[in-house]
């Protein structure tokens, strides 16, 4: 029998940005060290965007990845999730530093700097 410690990695993968930490194996998001509750879709969208900082994703790409289904009329669903996510992780949701809108295309994750 293999001891449990041998299986677990000492460092759990995390996406770390100024003021924001996403602990992937724990499915936890910390803003300035405080746990933030996110829905499954909010967490999925955040991880999808944050895994590729600076890369622009269309609403259809985000929808297909996070919802795991084809995007026929996804625009309002993605916009709603991004709006709620901004309210939870941004200091000022009207002037986001993490999730930026790319006009007529979609969204990108900025590193927060």
MITOR-360813 format. One record per residue: residue number from 1; residue in one letter; x, z, y of N, C-alpha, C, O, CB in turn. Coordinates in nm, 4 decimals. Each point is the difference from the previous one (the first is absolute). Glycine has a CB too. Example, Ala and Ser with C-alpha at 12.3 -4.5 7.8 and 13.67 -1.06 7.14 Angstrom:
<sites>
(1,'A',(1.3190,0.7800,-0.5690),(-0.0890,0.0000,0.1190),(0.0900,0.0000,0.1200),(0.1036,0.0665,-0.0019),(-0.2928,0.0581,-0.1154)) (2,'S',(0.1542,-0.1966,0.2223),(0.0820,0.0060,0.1190),(-0.0770,0.0730,0.1090),(0.0509,0.0169,0.1108),(0.0675,-0.2314,-0.1736)) 
</sites>
This chain:
<sites>
(1,'X',(0.0838,0.0000,-0.1188),(-0.0838,0.0000,0.1188),(0.0878,0.0000,0.1244),(0.0968,0.0755,0.0084),(-0.2797,0.0460,-0.1326)) (2,'X',(0.1489,-0.2056,0.2196),(0.0758,-0.0113,0.1248),(-0.0562,0.0990,0.1011),(-0.1213,0.0060,0.0201),(0.1723,-0.2504,-0.0650)) (3,'X',(0.0365,0.3223,0.1087),(-0.0518,0.0924,0.1019),(-0.0603,-0.0775,0.1174),(0.0473,-0.1079,0.0357),(0.1255,0.2793,-0.1029)) (4,'X',(-0.2766,-0.1151,0.1255),(-0.0724,-0.0656,0.1080),(0.0908,-0.0328,0.1184),(-0.0169,-0.1040,0.0637),(-0.1887,0.2244,-0.1362)) (5,'X',(0.3017,-0.0330,0.1026),(0.0891,-0.0224,0.1139),(0.0792,-0.1298,-0.0146),(0.0340,-0.0635,0.0998),(-0.0174,0.3109,-0.0696)) (6,'X',(0.0122,-0.2861,-0.1514),(0.0800,-0.1200,-0.0233),(-0.0771,-0.1270,0.0364),(0.0602,-0.1025,0.0320),(0.0614,0.2234,-0.2146)) (7,'X',(-0.2537,-0.1141,0.1777),(-0.0825,-0.1172,0.0279),(-0.0228,-0.0159,0.1501),(0.0042,-0.1119,0.0512),(-0.1158,0.1383,-0.2745)) (8,'X',(0.0879,0.0821,0.2934),(-0.0300,-0.0064,0.1421),(0.1256,-0.0289,0.0810),(0.1064,0.0558,-0.0264),(-0.2960,0.1032,-0.0080)) (9,'X',(0.1761,-0.2456,0.1321),(0.1144,-0.0269,0.0872),(0.0104,0.1129,0.1018),(-0.1020,0.0521,0.0451),(0.0777,-0.3038,-0.0756)) (10,'X',(0.1457,0.2897,0.0668),(0.0147,0.1103,0.0946),(-0.0552,-0.0340,0.1383),(-0.0487,0.0876,0.0715),(0.2498,-0.0148,-0.1984)) (11,'X',(-0.1931,-0.1999,0.1638),(-0.0519,-0.0432,0.1292),(-0.1221,-0.0895,-0.0214),(0.0120,-0.1097,-0.0546),(0.2193,0.1246,0.1572)) (12,'X',(-0.3458,0.0308,-0.0605),(-0.1188,-0.0846,-0.0090),(0.0088,-0.1053,0.1090),(0.0361,0.0312,0.1134),(-0.1765,0.1579,-0.2092)) (13,'X',(0.1078,-0.3137,0.0628),(0.0049,-0.1027,0.1034),(-0.0943,0.0320,0.1156),(-0.1135,0.0438,-0.0190),(0.1732,-0.2116,-0.1559)) (14,'X',(-0.0087,0.1444,0.2935),(-0.0800,0.0243,0.1199),(0.0348,-0.1056,0.1036),(0.1130,-0.0484,0.0063),(-0.1236,0.2976,-0.0535)) (15,'X',(-0.0883,-0.2838,0.1279),(0.0216,-0.0866,0.1150),(0.0030,0.0940,0.1199),(-0.0989,0.0670,0.0296),(-0.0170,-0.2741,-0.1356)) (16,'X',(0.2296,0.2117,0.1746),(0.0165,0.0960,0.1086),(0.0225,-0.0737,0.1315),(0.0869,-0.0865,0.0109),(0.0080,0.2563,-0.1715)) (17,'X',(-0.1749,-0.1335,0.2595),(0.0066,-0.0574,0.1340),(-0.0030,0.1154,0.0990),(-0.0395,0.1106,-0.0370),(-0.0753,-0.3273,-0.0360)) (18,'X',(0.1552,0.1946,0.1978),(-0.0060,0.1100,0.0978),(-0.1410,0.0592,0.0097),(-0.0937,-0.0687,0.0406),(0.2801,-0.0401,0.0885)) (19,'X',(-0.2009,0.2353,-0.1662),(-0.1288,0.0685,0.0088),(-0.0977,-0.0284,-0.1123),(-0.1103,0.0546,-0.0009),(0.1443,-0.0613,0.2391)) (20,'X',(0.0051,-0.0794,-0.3347),(-0.0930,-0.0364,-0.1077),(0.0757,-0.0130,-0.1317),(0.1038,-0.0659,-0.0070),(-0.2536,-0.0538,0.1718)) (21,'X',(0.0966,0.1833,-0.2688),(0.0610,-0.0086,-0.1328),(-0.1080,-0.0309,-0.1025),(-0.1052,0.0638,-0.0029),(0.2874,0.0990,0.0690)) (22,'X',(-0.1541,-0.2623,-0.1503),(-0.0933,-0.0374,-0.1064),(0.0703,0.0301,-0.1317),(0.0961,-0.0677,-0.0365),(-0.2102,-0.1151,0.1779)) (23,'X',(0.0661,0.2847,-0.2126),(0.0578,0.0384,-0.1299),(-0.0786,-0.0715,-0.1087),(-0.1096,0.0416,-0.0377),(0.1851,0.1865,0.1249)) (24,'X',(-0.0173,-0.3362,-0.1365),(-0.0714,-0.0907,-0.0894),(-0.0448,0.0636,-0.1308),(-0.1150,-0.0187,-0.0400),(0.2458,-0.1617,0.1407)) (25,'X',(-0.0435,0.2553,-0.1690),(-0.0386,0.0571,-0.1295),(-0.0999,0.1145,0.0134),(-0.0723,0.0317,-0.0944),(0.2951,-0.0972,0.0076)) (26,'X',(-0.2263,0.1267,0.2039),(-0.0940,0.1100,0.0218),(-0.1290,-0.0483,0.0645),(-0.0971,0.0751,0.0098),(0.2899,0.0807,0.0123)) (27,'X',(-0.1938,-0.2830,0.0226),(-0.1130,-0.0567,0.0741),(-0.0341,0.0883,0.1204),(-0.1161,0.0317,0.0257),(0.0266,-0.1353,-0.2384)) (28,'X',(0.1959,0.1423,0.2860),(-0.0155,0.0865,0.1171),(0.0540,-0.0698,0.1236),(0.0980,-0.0741,-0.0064),(-0.0799,0.2788,-0.1384)) (29,'X',(-0.0835,-0.1799,0.2568),(0.0466,-0.0498,0.1277),(0.0138,0.1208,0.0922),(-0.0922,0.0802,0.0149),(-0.0192,-0.3094,-0.0475)) (30,'X',(0.2290,0.2398,0.0938),(0.0248,0.1096,0.0927),(0.0285,-0.0558,0.1387),(0.0843,-0.0880,0.0176),(0.0046,0.2317,-0.2049)) (31,'X',(-0.1607,-0.0909,0.2845),(0.0220,-0.0365,0.1399),(0.0592,0.1227,0.0673),(-0.0653,0.1039,0.0096),(-0.1278,-0.2739,-0.0055)) (32,'X',(0.3165,0.1578,0.0422),(0.0720,0.1130,0.0588),(-0.0017,0.1213,-0.0932),(-0.0144,0.1136,0.0450),(-0.0450,-0.1977,0.1841)) (33,'X',(0.0743,0.0588,-0.3597),(0.0069,0.1069,-0.0990),(-0.1338,0.0524,-0.0487),(-0.0036,0.0826,-0.0912),(0.2137,-0.0235,0.1954)) (34,'X',(-0.3203,-0.1047,-0.0460),(-0.1338,0.0452,-0.0383),(-0.0670,-0.1024,-0.0910),(0.0058,-0.1202,0.0260),(-0.0254,0.2476,0.1899)) (35,'X',(-0.0440,-0.0793,-0.3228),(-0.0727,-0.0899,-0.0897),(-0.1168,-0.0659,0.0722),(-0.0735,0.0648,0.0744),(0.1397,0.0774,-0.2698)) (36,'X',(-0.0819,-0.2720,0.1722),(-0.1105,-0.0768,0.0568),(-0.0855,-0.0495,-0.1165),(0.0520,-0.0610,-0.0935),(0.0855,-0.0096,0.2989)) (37,'X',(-0.2681,0.0965,-0.2004),(-0.0889,-0.0492,-0.1046),(-0.0344,-0.1455,0.0279),(-0.0480,-0.0336,0.1083),(-0.0461,0.2653,-0.1454)) (38,'X',(0.1188,-0.3180,-0.0614),(-0.0367,-0.1409,0.0109),(-0.0871,-0.0393,-0.1178),(0.0185,0.0504,-0.1108),(0.1940,-0.1006,0.2356)) (39,'X',(-0.3069,-0.0392,-0.1017),(-0.0801,-0.0540,-0.1095),(0.0886,-0.0915,-0.0838),(0.1118,-0.0321,0.0403),(-0.3257,0.0468,0.0972)) (40,'X',(0.1657,-0.0560,-0.2510),(0.0754,-0.0896,-0.0876),(0.0360,-0.1296,0.0719),(0.1125,-0.0486,-0.0117),(-0.2288,0.1475,-0.1870)) (41,'X',(0.0217,-0.1545,0.2727),(0.0242,-0.1259,0.0698),(0.0959,0.0174,0.1178),(0.0847,-0.0860,0.0242),(-0.3123,0.0100,-0.0932)) (42,'X',(0.2148,0.1867,0.1422),(0.0916,0.0265,0.1114),(0.1432,0.0161,-0.0522),(0.0944,-0.0558,0.0559),(-0.2816,0.1667,0.0742)) (43,'X',(0.2012,-0.0342,-0.2370),(0.1324,0.0225,-0.0594),(0.0585,-0.1320,-0.0515),(0.1180,-0.0285,0.0209),(-0.1855,0.2641,-0.0848)) (44,'X',(-0.0151,-0.3150,-0.0028),(0.0453,-0.1285,-0.0520),(0.0461,-0.0934,0.1105),(0.1037,-0.0652,-0.0122),(-0.2600,0.0930,-0.1776)) (45,'X',(0.0793,-0.0341,0.2974),(0.0366,-0.0866,0.1130),(0.1288,0.0484,0.0652),(0.0863,-0.0809,0.0343),(-0.3287,0.0279,0.0047)) (46,'X',(0.2561,0.1836,-0.0217),(0.1204,0.0552,0.0609),(0.1228,-0.0310,-0.0851),(0.1015,-0.0457,0.0525),(-0.2387,0.2281,0.0520)) (47,'X',(0.1291,-0.1584,-0.2337),(0.1139,-0.0264,-0.0886),(0.0354,-0.1485,-0.0027),(0.1174,-0.0369,0.0021),(-0.1834,0.2341,-0.1414)) (48,'X',(-0.0361,-0.2811,0.1347),(0.0221,-0.1449,-0.0037),(0.0755,-0.0461,0.1240),(0.0959,-0.0765,-0.0104),(-0.3053,0.0475,-0.1249)) (49,'X',(0.1668,0.0751,0.2522),(0.0648,-0.0398,0.1254),(0.1373,0.0656,0.0158),(0.0968,-0.0662,0.0372),(-0.3232,0.0369,0.0663)) (50,'X',(0.2345,0.1595,-0.1319),(0.1240,0.0748,0.0226),(0.1120,-0.0406,-0.0956),(0.1174,0.0201,0.0310),(-0.2559,0.1689,0.0510)) (51,'X',(0.1043,-0.2454,-0.1966),(0.1023,-0.0428,-0.0967),(0.0807,-0.1182,0.0532),(0.1101,-0.0262,-0.0483),(-0.2561,0.1068,-0.1388)) (52,'X',(0.0921,-0.1523,0.2862),(0.0695,-0.1154,0.0590),(-0.0069,0.0068,0.1530),(-0.0688,-0.0805,0.0627),(0.0137,-0.0597,-0.2668)) (53,'X',(0.1265,0.2363,0.2639),(-0.0064,0.0140,0.1463),(0.0388,-0.1298,0.0700),(0.0966,-0.0663,-0.0378),(-0.0436,0.3099,0.0146)) (54,'X',(-0.1300,-0.2784,0.1257),(0.0283,-0.1197,0.0775),(-0.0640,-0.1265,-0.0532),(-0.0119,-0.0985,0.0729),(0.2208,0.2053,-0.0124)) (55,'X',(-0.2503,-0.1060,-0.1864),(-0.0627,-0.1191,-0.0585),(-0.1473,-0.0050,0.0401),(-0.0707,0.1006,-0.0057),(0.2325,-0.0957,-0.1896)) (56,'X',(-0.2061,-0.1220,0.2354),(-0.1387,-0.0177,0.0414),(-0.0838,-0.0396,-0.1215),(0.0357,-0.0910,-0.0748),(0.0367,0.0235,0.3090)) (57,'X',(-0.1844,0.1375,-0.2524),(-0.0930,-0.0287,-0.1093),(-0.1340,-0.0414,0.0588),(-0.0456,0.0569,0.0992),(0.1631,0.1078,-0.2518)) (58,'X',(-0.1800,-0.2639,0.0907),(-0.1341,-0.0383,0.0426),(-0.0994,0.1032,-0.0533),(0.0304,0.0761,-0.0918),(0.0328,-0.3231,0.0953)) (59,'X',(-0.1818,0.2477,0.0559),(-0.1047,0.0891,-0.0503),(-0.0336,-0.0345,-0.1446),(-0.0288,0.0889,-0.0802),(-0.0642,-0.0634,0.3129)) (60,'X',(0.0964,-0.1535,-0.2662),(-0.0293,-0.0424,-0.1376),(0.1041,0.0538,-0.0969),(-0.0352,0.0452,-0.1090),(-0.0747,-0.2523,0.1967)) (61,'X',(0.2380,0.2033,-0.0500),(0.1056,0.0529,-0.0870),(-0.0184,0.1497,-0.0224),(0.0129,0.0488,-0.1123),(0.1444,-0.2262,0.1950)) (62,'X',(-0.1872,0.2492,0.0235),(-0.0201,0.1446,-0.0108),(-0.1203,0.0283,-0.0888),(0.0058,0.0859,-0.0879),(0.0952,-0.0502,0.3167)) (63,'X',(-0.2094,-0.1078,-0.2057),(-0.1216,0.0205,-0.0781),(0.0249,-0.0252,-0.1483),(-0.0365,0.0823,-0.0840),(-0.1001,-0.1483,0.2831)) (64,'X',(0.1978,-0.0460,-0.2315),(0.0228,-0.0350,-0.1407),(0.0915,0.1003,-0.0688),(-0.0192,0.0304,-0.1178),(-0.0127,-0.2708,0.1759)) (65,'X',(0.1309,0.2920,0.0136),(0.0915,0.0965,-0.0600),(-0.0633,0.1378,-0.0165),(0.0103,0.0607,-0.1065),(0.1781,-0.1872,0.2068)) (66,'X',(-0.2533,0.1758,0.0040),(-0.0527,0.1369,0.0000),(-0.1317,0.0118,-0.0751),(-0.0205,0.0958,-0.0745),(0.1335,-0.0593,0.2915)) (67,'X',(-0.2023,-0.1329,-0.1981),(-0.1308,0.0049,-0.0658),(0.0075,-0.0590,-0.1405),(-0.0901,0.0211,-0.0811),(-0.0224,-0.0373,0.3050)) (68,'X',(0.2192,-0.0575,-0.2528),(0.0192,-0.0659,-0.1300),(-0.1151,-0.0948,-0.0336),(-0.0493,-0.0028,-0.1128),(0.1786,0.2023,0.0359)) (69,'X',(-0.1701,-0.2753,0.1752),(-0.1034,-0.1011,-0.0219),(0.0201,-0.1139,0.0990),(0.0734,0.0132,0.0979),(-0.2359,0.1618,-0.1824)) (70,'X',(0.0969,-0.2853,0.0577),(0.0116,-0.1164,0.0880),(-0.0610,0.0309,0.1365),(-0.0959,0.0764,0.0111),(0.0880,-0.2306,-0.2108)) (71,'X',(0.0651,0.0936,0.3023),(-0.0480,0.0256,0.1358),(-0.0889,-0.1138,0.0478),(0.0476,-0.1092,0.0313),(0.1594,0.2421,0.0173)) (72,'X',(-0.3340,-0.1060,-0.0437),(-0.0921,-0.1002,0.0531),(-0.0407,0.0381,0.1416),(0.0116,-0.0806,0.0922),(-0.0956,0.0284,-0.3244)) (73,'X',(0.0368,0.1740,0.2491),(-0.0338,0.0463,0.1356),(0.0616,0.1385,0.0193),(-0.0696,0.1008,0.0119),(-0.1487,-0.2355,-0.0084)) (74,'X',(0.3492,0.1352,-0.0010),(0.0734,0.1267,0.0025),(0.0312,0.0510,0.1395),(0.0389,0.1156,0.0162),(0.0569,-0.1815,-0.2310)) (75,'X',(-0.1122,-0.0182,0.3154),(0.0478,0.0329,0.1344),(-0.0440,0.1380,0.0496),(0.0831,0.0794,0.0441),(-0.0866,-0.3215,0.0026)) (76,'X',(-0.1253,0.2704,-0.0535),(-0.0484,0.1268,0.0541),(0.0422,0.1182,-0.0866),(0.0243,0.1087,0.0524),(-0.2182,-0.2299,0.0474)) (77,'X',(0.2030,0.1022,-0.2315),(0.0441,0.1090,-0.0878),(0.1426,0.0428,0.0324),(0.0273,0.1193,0.0128),(-0.1795,-0.2046,-0.1921)) (78,'X',(0.2420,-0.0097,0.1924),(0.1401,0.0305,0.0294),(0.0106,0.0631,0.1390),(0.0690,0.1005,0.0168),(0.0082,-0.2920,-0.1646)) (79,'X',(-0.1441,0.1342,0.2463),(0.0052,0.0531,0.1365),(-0.0503,0.1439,0.0049),(0.0566,0.0831,0.0711),(-0.0891,-0.3148,0.0189)) (80,'X',(-0.0719,0.2613,-0.1638),(-0.0560,0.1348,-0.0034),(0.0987,0.0999,-0.0609),(0.0189,0.1094,0.0531),(-0.2488,-0.2085,-0.0713)) (81,'X',(0.2922,0.0614,-0.0924),(0.0973,0.0882,-0.0655),(0.1209,0.0224,0.0911),(0.0479,0.1127,0.0124),(-0.1235,-0.1948,-0.2394)) (82,'X',(0.1249,-0.0240,0.2905),(0.1141,0.0125,0.0912),(-0.0360,0.0903,0.1184),(0.0812,0.0825,0.0420),(-0.0002,-0.3126,-0.1100)) (83,'X',(-0.2006,0.2149,0.1211),(-0.0466,0.0834,0.1111),(-0.0006,0.1478,-0.0404),(0.0513,0.0843,0.0736),(-0.1922,-0.2759,0.0118)) (84,'X',(0.0839,0.2230,-0.2008),(-0.0045,0.1385,-0.0479),(0.1401,0.0534,-0.0269),(0.0300,0.1154,0.0306),(-0.2551,-0.1589,-0.1308)) (85,'X',(0.3098,-0.0396,0.0435),(0.1376,0.0386,-0.0297),(0.0758,0.0336,0.1287),(0.0731,0.0988,0.0064),(-0.0770,-0.2449,-0.2118)) (86,'X',(-0.0147,0.0631,0.3066),(0.0658,0.0256,0.1297),(-0.0438,0.1337,0.0589),(0.0821,0.0729,0.0558),(-0.0694,-0.3200,-0.0151)) (87,'X',(-0.1405,0.2797,-0.0525),(-0.0508,0.1271,0.0537),(0.0700,0.1186,-0.0667),(0.0166,0.1055,0.0612),(-0.2399,-0.2138,-0.0148)) (88,'X',(0.2639,0.0902,-0.1719),(0.0607,0.1096,-0.0753),(0.1516,0.0094,0.0167),(0.0547,0.1102,0.0007),(-0.2391,-0.1348,-0.1627)) (89,'X',(0.2530,-0.0885,0.1754),(0.1473,0.0065,0.0033),(0.0624,-0.0265,0.1367),(0.1160,0.0346,0.0223),(-0.1228,-0.1063,-0.2560)) (90,'X',(-0.0670,0.0120,0.3235),(0.0562,-0.0334,0.1304),(-0.0230,0.1131,0.1007),(-0.1014,0.0695,-0.0056),(0.0633,-0.3132,-0.0427)) (91,'X',(0.1328,0.2609,0.1394),(-0.0158,0.0970,0.1070),(-0.1142,-0.0443,0.0914),(-0.0834,0.0805,0.0415),(0.3296,-0.0199,-0.0530)) (92,'X',(-0.2478,-0.1909,0.0418),(-0.1045,-0.0608,0.0824),(-0.0447,-0.1271,-0.0725),(0.0718,-0.1000,-0.0008),(0.0245,0.1956,0.2208)) (93,'X',(-0.2143,-0.0913,-0.2804),(-0.0463,-0.1131,-0.0815),(-0.0212,-0.1275,0.0817),(-0.0042,-0.1095,-0.0562),(-0.1037,0.2739,-0.0956)) (94,'X',(0.0944,-0.1510,0.2842),(-0.0174,-0.1182,0.0858),(0.1344,-0.0674,0.0307),(0.0042,-0.1182,0.0340),(-0.2086,0.2253,0.0669)) (95,'X',(0.3132,-0.0318,-0.1130),(0.1355,-0.0520,0.0209),(0.0859,0.0351,-0.1213),(0.0897,0.0837,0.0102),(-0.1125,-0.0610,0.2424)) (96,'X',(-0.0033,-0.0852,-0.3661),(0.0683,0.0374,-0.1239),(0.1497,-0.0301,0.0011),(0.0452,-0.0995,0.0568),(-0.2585,0.0586,-0.1736)) (97,'X',(0.2890,0.1305,0.0520),(0.1437,-0.0254,-0.0150),(0.0335,-0.0422,-0.1424),(0.1046,-0.0607,-0.0230),(-0.0573,0.2276,0.2035)) (98,'X',(-0.1335,-0.1360,-0.2756),(0.0270,-0.0349,-0.1401),(-0.0666,-0.1313,-0.0417),(0.0676,-0.0919,-0.0463),(-0.0485,0.3354,-0.0032)) (99,'X',(-0.1495,-0.2525,0.0656),(-0.0720,-0.1188,-0.0456),(-0.0384,-0.0849,0.1205),(-0.0884,0.0357,0.0779),(0.0007,0.0883,-0.2804)) (100,'X',(0.1554,-0.2356,0.2155),(-0.0197,-0.0899,0.1137),(-0.0908,-0.1164,-0.0389),(0.0074,-0.0511,-0.1117),(0.2187,0.1149,0.2019)) (101,'X',(-0.3109,-0.1046,0.0024),(-0.0839,-0.1179,-0.0193),(0.0796,-0.1231,0.0416),(0.0637,-0.0014,0.1053),(-0.2764,0.1355,-0.0655)) (102,'X',(0.2083,-0.2371,-0.1236),(0.0608,-0.1280,0.0345),(-0.1176,-0.0938,0.0240),(-0.0661,-0.0446,-0.0938),(0.2829,0.0843,-0.0446)) (103,'X',(-0.2416,-0.0688,0.2660),(-0.1187,-0.0752,0.0410),(-0.0246,-0.1258,-0.0823),(0.0904,-0.0808,-0.0216),(-0.0537,0.1690,0.2479)) (104,'X',(-0.1590,-0.1029,-0.2710),(-0.0468,-0.1156,-0.0774),(0.0670,-0.0155,-0.1364),(-0.0195,-0.1016,-0.0668),(-0.0255,-0.0076,0.2823)) (105,'X',(0.1240,0.2089,-0.2580),(0.0646,-0.0097,-0.1314),(-0.0359,0.1204,-0.0872),(-0.0612,-0.0155,-0.1057),(0.2504,-0.1151,0.2087)) (106,'X',(-0.1514,0.2497,-0.0588),(-0.0253,0.1189,-0.0812),(0.0712,0.1206,0.0554),(-0.0174,0.0353,0.1166),(-0.0112,-0.1790,-0.3152)) (107,'X',(0.1111,0.2088,0.1131),(0.0652,0.1244,0.0374),(0.1425,0.0034,-0.0531),(0.0362,-0.0709,-0.0939),(-0.2579,0.1876,0.0950)) (108,'X',(0.3019,-0.0301,0.0637),(0.1338,0.0273,-0.0510),(0.0289,0.1475,0.0225),(-0.0582,0.0644,0.0873),(0.1369,-0.3022,-0.0405)) (109,'X',(0.0125,0.2891,-0.1276),(0.0414,0.1391,0.0129),(0.1296,0.0029,0.0790),(0.0980,-0.0639,-0.0383),(-0.2104,0.1292,-0.1805)) (110,'X',(0.1130,0.0083,0.3285),(0.1216,0.0200,0.0775),(0.0575,0.1340,-0.0419),(-0.0743,0.0864,-0.0465),(-0.0107,-0.2259,0.2434)) (111,'X',(0.2117,0.1586,-0.1821),(0.0633,0.1221,-0.0512),(-0.0325,0.1253,0.0800),(0.0407,0.1097,-0.0384),(0.1397,-0.2531,-0.0446)) (112,'X',(-0.2522,0.1292,0.1922),(-0.0364,0.1184,0.0783),(0.1019,0.0329,0.1070),(-0.0106,0.1039,0.0652),(-0.1083,-0.0181,-0.2630)) (113,'X',(0.2171,-0.1715,0.2173),(0.1036,0.0246,0.1011),(-0.0272,-0.0806,0.1244),(0.0763,0.0074,0.0963),(0.0898,0.0395,-0.2754)) 
</sites>
